[in-house]
Amino acid sequence: MIRMNDFQKDPETLLQGQLRATERVFRSGYYILGPEVKKFEANFAKALGAKFAVGVANGMDAIEIGLRALGIGPGDEVITTPMTALATVLAIHRAGATPVLADIDGDSGCLSLESTQRCLSKKTKAVLLVHLYGQLRNIQAWKTFCEANQIHLLEDCAQSHLAQDSGKFAGTFGTYGAFSFYPTKNLGAIGDGGCLITQNETLAQESQVIRNYGQKNRYEHIALGMNSRLDELQAAILSERLTYLAEFTEKRRVVADQYFAAIKNSKVTLLAKPQQRENHVYHLFVLRTAKREELMKHLQAKGVESLVHYPINAHQQPIFTHLTKDPKGLSTAETFSKECLSIPCHPHLTNAEISTVVNSINEF
Ligand SMILES: *Cc1c(COP(=O)(O)O)cnc(C)c1O
């Protein structure tokens, strides 16, 4: 089976590095928010050209902590996309703010600027932009839009580690960037982990307070905090994996190049190519087809795994049907959710496997 992810094919040198990192943590006797977390935060901030990085328990918490640190909560609206991991929308809800859902662009799956414009109100405090599947789309236009409307641009970078535009990395365009290190993400831990990056020192400090029960100093609680800490083991593993991230990202791009060049089937539409190669890190390679069920079955029979990201939009989940939406509706997202299909795209795919995926799709 050609799988969506295949961690067992990680290089032996990486495995050895992770085992040494694990031993280092065991022998240090320090397990939560210690030197490994500090080291990883410094490494990650440096890799992205950010001033500050704050390690937290997961990607959803990173979004929520950032909102809370900015004082965005009850009575405030945050515009985002319905076509995302539900965690994006849940995090806004958990912060006490009101998610407002705008439609997407059908050729990328990313939030539509035109629809977002229609969702603006006096209560809008931020746009939470999801760099879906790993792609930065029109980031300069989003920056200009948010500045003109005096609202925060916030980045959900859970899928876009190392995506770039004009030499700057995803997560450094907005007020903060929220990252997930769930194992299947481009940079993944061996459990849960997350991080918030920012250029704003106050925001970084408040996020550090909120992640640890609202404590400024031990037993001195100045905020209604959470327990959302990154542990030493995950941080040590992440520091090891970070050293391979650029190489793995390039491998994902090479896989995508081959898919763009070779997939040809009138029943299948590929999403728009990124404007610049550096804009996309291919967390997922996604195509559209009106015959999704049949294509999935066909691929399965050929030994190719495929998955749907995402089959149900946020506003179609029973808990979120009541959310405010673009007055013109979310029809592009609704059609997209019925047609999108993710095919294997990971750093360890061989040329033979890539050919099998391409031929299987072209035969369909
Ligand atoms: C994975 C993901 C999240 C949530 O991250 P967790 O670490 O699982 O909490 C949020 N947004 C997007 C777009 C994701 O893909």
PDBQT file of the ligand as one rigid body, heavy atoms in Angstrom, charges set to zero:
ROOT
HETATM    1  C1  LIG A 401      -3.915  20.008  12.718  1.00  0.00    +0.000 C 
HETATM    2  C2  LIG A 401      -4.564  21.320  12.562  1.00  0.00    +0.000 A 
HETATM    3  C3  LIG A 401      -4.959  22.085  13.680  1.00  0.00    +0.000 A 
HETATM    4  C4  LIG A 401      -4.930  21.565  15.075  1.00  0.00    +0.000 C 
HETATM    5  O1  LIG A 401      -3.698  21.167  15.538  1.00  0.00    +0.000 OA
HETATM    6  P1  LIG A 401      -3.619  20.158  16.789  1.00  0.00    +0.000 P 
HETATM    7  O2  LIG A 401      -2.184  20.124  17.132  1.00  0.00    +0.000 OA
HETATM    8  O3  LIG A 401      -4.160  18.853  16.340  1.00  0.00    +0.000 OA
HETATM    9  O4  LIG A 401      -4.459  20.767  17.883  1.00  0.00    +0.000 OA
HETATM   10  C5  LIG A 401      -5.450  23.350  13.450  1.00  0.00    +0.000 A 
HETATM   11  N1  LIG A 401      -5.593  23.845  12.205  1.00  0.00    +0.000 NA
HETATM   12  C6  LIG A 401      -5.256  23.127  11.118  1.00  0.00    +0.000 A 
HETATM   13  C7  LIG A 401      -5.415  23.739   9.764  1.00  0.00    +0.000 C 
HETATM   14  C8  LIG A 401      -4.738  21.836  11.251  1.00  0.00    +0.000 A 
HETATM   15  O5  LIG A 401      -4.415  21.129  10.163  1.00  0.00    +0.000 OA
ENDROOT
TORSDOF 0
